[in-house]
């Protein structure tokens, strides 16, 4: 089973990811946040509160901060559908512009 070992938020729904199969690069999650199930992530404050446990996940919380739902994507889906730069050495070498 494929796993994500490292995730680092860059900006504008872009994340630097390292997979356990050696692939590393930048994933663009912007297509995902426009899907109804993931619309919670359109707010950057929600998007940047991700966790990592074999894949990237987010916890949807109510007004009292109780977890209502956990959202995630299979690492295979991220690798196949969302990666825009693969097998780069380091995301700091790419100029994504100042936030």
N, C-alpha and C positions, 0 to 999 in steps of 0.2 A: 504494500500500500504506500502510495506517495505521501510525503509529509512536507510541510513548510517548516524549516528550522529557524528562520529569521525573517522579521518584517520590520520595516522602518518607513514611517509616513514621510512623504516628500512634500506634496501640496496638491490641491485640486484633484483629489481622489486618486492620486498616484502613490504607489507603494513600491519600495525596493524589497524584493523577496529573494530568499535563498531556499531552494528545495533540497531534500536529502539525496536526490539523484545527481547533484552537482550543478543543475541549472540555476542561474541567478540572473536577475534583471528587474525591469520595471513593469508593473502591472497597472493598467488603467481601469479603475472600478467605476468610472462615470456611467457606462451603460447599465450597470446594476442598480444604481440609486434611482433610476427612472422607472424601475419596475415597482408595481404597487407594494409588494411584500417588503421591499427594501427602501421605500420612500422615506422612512425614518432617518436614513443616512444622508439625505440631502443636506441637512444641517451639518456643517463641518464639525461643530462641537460633538455631535453624536458619532460621526465617522471616525474621528481621531481617538475615540475611546474604544479601541479594538483590543482584543486579546489574542493570544497565540497558543493553541494547543493542537498541534498537528496541522492546523489550518488557521486562517484568520476568522475570528468570530466577533459578534457584537451582541450585547445584552440590551434588550428594550426594557426600559424601566417605567413604572408609573410615577405619578407626582410625589409619592412617598418613597421613591427609589427602590421599590420592590421589583425584582426581575419578573417580567411578564412573558418574555419570549427570548430565545437565543437564536440569532441568525448566523448562518455560516454558508460557505461555498466549498465544494469539494476541491482539494488541491489540483486534481486532474482538470477540472473545469477552468480554474484560474490559469493553469499552465497553457491549456489549449485555446481558450477564448479571450483572455484578458491581457496576456503578456504583449507589450509593445516593443520592448528591448530585451533580448535574451543574451545570456552568456557574456555580459559585460563584466569588467573587473570591479568597478566601484561606481555607485550612483553619483558620487561627488564629482566625477569627471564630466558629467553631463550638466549643461546649463539649462535648468528648467525655469529660470527667471526667479526674481525675488518675489516673495509672497506679499 
